[in-house]
Amino acid sequence: MDDRLRTMRQRAEQMGLAGVIVWTAPHIAYLADTVVSPEYWHFLIMMGTSTLLVLPNFEAERLAPRVPIKPYTADAEEDAPLSALREALQELRLNGGHIGVELRSLPAEVARFLSHETRFDLSDVTPILTEMRAVKDGREIGRIRQTISLCDDGFEAARNTIAPGVTELDVALSVWQAMSRAAGRPVPAIGDFISALRTVDVGGEPSQRRLQPGDLFIVDVFPVYQGYYADQSRSFVVGSPAEWHLKVYDVIRRAFEAAVSFVRPGITCHDLDSAIREVISEAGYGHAMRHGVSHSIGLSLHEPPITIRGSKKVLEEGMVITCEPGIYLPGRGGLRLEDDLLVTAGGCEVLGRFTHALTACG
């Protein structure tokens, strides 16, 4: 945490900023190692060597933040957060001048307060924070590994639950319960739980549809634990897979393996996109790959770099990215394989442990 704050201060000084005010939950978690609720307003103020976190009083008691705090009484008065911010700025003697904020996401009310009432000139530090968060340190990687291990538990629960007569919702609940038990507390988790022809839609929430023999089932889970996300997908089939299931899934597996062999520091996101799509296109399914092939994960589910055609963003050691080839055939069904990759000095490491095979159940 101290290294991140120090780096942010150095970058602010290079920009000629008197201070920095950060308000989004992921950036506060990154800089202050404190996971706050996005439902309330928070302000992390950095000026010189001083740091002060404005937050609701109930979070001050629950979170035990690792930086000095300025609590306000949540829901007491409508302007309580801005009043606390005003007092915090006065305590730090930060009044006027040029400061850095997250202009791309700052609420208009806060921007007006800072630019008019306190007469700050505002510059956007979002690109700096995004750049800093792209490469994960050892502690972040450890937390991501722990979240991914919950996915492994969830997929095992799906394998044991999927059977004729079971509903999509039954499967989703079994996955959530398994992940929560493994974490020792309820895990915020959303995902895609779709079967049969619904798999052509790529994603969707679970329904009361009952599974039938021969149904495909895509389970895509993206839980968050200790502030960090995982993003994993596996494909299942009720009973024995059809010949076309195996044929299509073989293409997906080969596309995934091509990406794993290709990923290393220095390659561009465009090149990674091409490496995955080339395998799928050569097999005759280029038209059936209907979403992006990769993105980074961390304190947010979708972080830069995003792998798209034409992107010149370069992968670096320490980045954690998804790899998610899929094929979706109208009138038949869809399949997908997604795992998370850690970019290492010599290539990459596949972080998920649950099998990459098309899993027969029931």
Residue pairs with C-beta under 8 A, 6 or more apart in sequence:
1 31
1 32
1 33
1 66
3 137
4 30
4 31
4 132
5 31
5 32
5 46
5 51
7 132
8 20
8 31
8 46
8 125
8 128
8 129
8 132
9 20
9 46
9 48
9 49
11 125
11 128
12 19
12 20
12 46
12 100
12 125
15 100
15 123
15 125
16 98
17 98
17 99
17 100
17 123
17 125
18 47
18 94
18 97
18 98
18 99
19 45
19 46
19 47
19 48
19 92
19 94
19 97
19 99
19 100
20 45
20 46
20 47
20 99
20 100
20 101
20 125
21 43
21 44
21 45
21 46
21 85
21 99
21 100
21 101
21 114
22 28
22 31
22 43
22 44
22 46
22 101
22 102
22 125
22 129
23 41
23 42
23 43
23 44
23 101
23 102
23 105
23 106
23 107
23 110
24 38
24 102
24 105
25 35
25 36
25 37
25 38
25 42
26 133
26 298
26 299
26 300
27 44
27 102
27 129
27 133
27 299
28 34
28 36
28 42
28 44
28 53
29 35
29 36
29 227
29 299
30 129
30 132
30 133
30 299
31 44
31 46
31 129
32 44
32 51
32 53
32 65
32 66
32 67
33 66
34 53
34 63
34 65
34 66
34 67
35 63
35 226
35 227
36 42
36 55
36 59
36 63
37 56
37 59
40 55
40 56
40 59
40 74
40 81
41 54
41 81
41 110
42 53
42 54
42 55
42 56
42 59
43 53
43 54
43 81
43 84
43 85
43 88
44 51
44 52
44 53
44 54
44 67
45 51
45 52
45 53
45 54
45 85
45 88
45 89
45 92
45 94
47 92
47 94
50 68
50 92
51 67
51 68
52 67
52 68
52 69
52 70
52 88
52 91
52 92
53 65
53 67
53 68
53 69
53 70
54 69
54 70
54 71
54 72
54 81
54 84
54 85
54 88
55 63
55 65
55 69
55 70
55 71
55 72
56 71
56 72
56 73
56 74
57 71
57 72
57 73
57 74
58 74
59 71
60 69
60 71
70 84
70 87
70 88
70 91
71 84
72 80
72 81
72 83
72 84
73 80
74 80
77 83
82 109
82 110
82 113
85 110
85 113
86 113
86 117
86 118
89 95
89 118
95 118
95 119
96 118
96 119
96 120
97 120
97 121
98 120
98 121
98 123
99 114
99 120
99 121
99 122
99 123
100 122
100 123
100 124
100 125
100 128
101 111
101 114
101 122
101 123
101 124
101 125
102 124
102 125
102 126
102 129
103 111
103 122
103 123
103 124
103 126
104 124
104 126
105 126
106 122
111 122
114 120
114 122
115 121
115 122
130 303
130 304
133 298
133 299
133 303
134 296
134 303
134 304
134 305
134 316
134 319
135 316
135 317
135 318
135 319
136 144
136 298
136 318
136 319
136 320
137 318
140 228
140 298
141 318
141 320
141 342
143 225
143 226
143 227
143 228
144 228
144 229
144 230
144 297
144 298
144 320
144 340
144 351
145 351
146 225
146 226
146 228
147 223
147 224
147 225
147 226
147 228
147 229
147 230
148 230
148 232
148 340
148 351
148 352
149 182
149 353
150 179
150 182
150 183
150 187
150 223
150 225
150 230
151 179
151 221
151 223
151 230
151 232
151 352
151 354
152 352
152 353
152 354
153 178
153 179
153 181
153 182
154 175
154 176
154 178
154 179
154 189
154 219
154 221
154 223
155 175
155 219
155 221
155 232
155 234
155 354
156 178
156 354
157 174
157 175
157 177
157 178
158 171
158 174
158 175
158 217
158 219
158 234
158 236
158 361
159 236
159 359
159 361
160 174
160 361
161 170
161 171
161 174
161 175
161 361
162 171
162 211
162 217
162 236
162 238
162 361
162 362
163 211
163 238
163 361
163 362
164 210
164 211
164 212
164 213
164 238
164 239
164 362
165 210
165 211
166 210
166 211
166 362
167 206
167 207
167 208
167 209
167 210
167 211
168 193
168 194
168 195
168 206
168 207
168 208
168 209
168 211
168 217
169 193
169 206
169 207
169 208
171 193
171 206
171 217
171 219
172 191
172 193
172 205
172 206
175 189
175 191
175 193
175 219
175 221
176 187
176 189
179 187
179 189
179 221
179 223
180 186
180 187
183 225
187 223
187 224
187 225
188 223
188 224
189 221
189 222
189 223
189 224
190 222
191 219
191 220
191 221
191 222
192 202
192 203
192 204
192 205
192 218
192 219
192 220
192 233
193 204
193 205
193 206
193 217
193 218
193 219
193 220
194 201
194 203
194 204
194 206
194 217
194 218
195 209
195 211
195 215
195 216
195 217
195 218
195 238
196 209
196 211
196 212
196 215
196 216
196 333
197 331
197 332
197 333
198 204
198 207
198 209
199 216
199 217
199 218
199 328
199 333
199 334
199 335
200 328
200 329
200 330
200 331
200 332
200 333
200 334
201 328
201 334
202 290
202 291
202 326
202 328
202 334
202 336
203 218
203 220
211 217
211 238
211 362
212 238
213 238
213 239
213 362
214 237
214 238
214 239
214 242
215 237
215 238
216 235
216 236
216 237
216 245
216 333
216 334
216 335
217 235
217 236
217 237
217 238
217 361
218 233
218 234
218 235
218 236
218 334
218 335
218 336
219 233
219 234
219 235
219 236
220 231
220 232
220 233
220 336
220 338
221 230
221 231
221 232
221 233
222 229
222 230
222 231
222 232
222 301
223 229
223 230
224 301
227 299
228 297
228 298
228 299
229 297
229 298
229 299
229 300
229 301
230 297
230 340
231 295
231 297
231 301
231 322
231 324
231 338
231 340
232 338
232 339
232 340
232 352
232 354
233 324
233 326
233 336
233 337
233 338
234 337
234 338
234 354
234 355
234 356
234 359
235 249
235 335
235 336
235 337
235 358
235 359
236 358
236 359
236 360
236 361
237 245
237 358
237 359
237 360
237 361
238 361
238 362
239 360
239 361
239 362
240 360
241 249
241 358
241 360
244 332
245 333
245 335
245 358
246 358
248 285
248 327
248 329
248 335
249 335
249 337
249 358
251 279
251 280
251 283
251 285
251 327
252 280
252 325
252 326
252 327
252 335
252 336
252 337
253 337
253 356
254 279
254 283
255 276
255 277
255 279
255 280
255 325
256 276
256 323
256 325
256 337
256 339
256 356
258 275
258 276
258 278
258 279
259 272
259 275
259 276
259 293
259 294
259 323
259 325
259 341
260 323
260 341
260 347
260 348
260 350
261 347
262 271
262 272
262 275
263 272
263 315
263 321
263 323
263 341
263 343
263 347
263 348
264 315
264 343
264 344
264 346
264 347
264 348
265 314
265 315
265 316
265 317
265 343
265 345
266 314
266 315
267 314
267 315
268 311
268 312
268 313
268 314
268 315
269 294
269 305
269 306
269 307
269 308
269 311
269 312
269 313
269 314
269 315
270 307
270 308
270 309
270 310
270 311
270 312
272 293
272 294
272 307
272 315
273 292
273 293
273 294
273 307
273 308
273 309
273 311
274 309
276 293
276 294
276 323
276 325
277 286
277 289
277 293
279 325
280 286
280 288
280 289
280 325
280 327
285 327
285 329
288 327
288 328
288 329
289 325
289 326
289 327
289 328
290 326
290 328
291 324
291 326
292 306
292 307
292 308
292 324
293 307
293 323
293 324
293 325
294 306
294 307
294 321
294 322
294 323
294 324
295 302
295 303
295 304
295 305
295 306
295 307
295 321
295 322
296 302
296 303
296 304
296 305
296 306
296 319
296 320
296 321
296 322
297 303
297 320
297 321
297 322
297 340
298 320
304 313
305 311
305 313
305 314
305 315
305 319
305 321
306 313
307 321
315 321
315 343
316 343
317 343
317 344
317 345
318 342
318 343
319 342
319 343
320 340
320 341
320 342
320 343
320 351
321 340
321 341
321 343
322 338
322 339
322 340
322 341
323 338
323 339
323 340
323 341
324 336
324 337
324 338
325 336
325 337
326 334
326 335
326 336
326 337
326 338
327 334
327 335
327 336
328 334
328 335
335 358
337 356
339 350
339 351
339 352
339 356
340 350
340 351
340 352
341 348
341 349
341 350
341 351
342 348
342 349
342 351
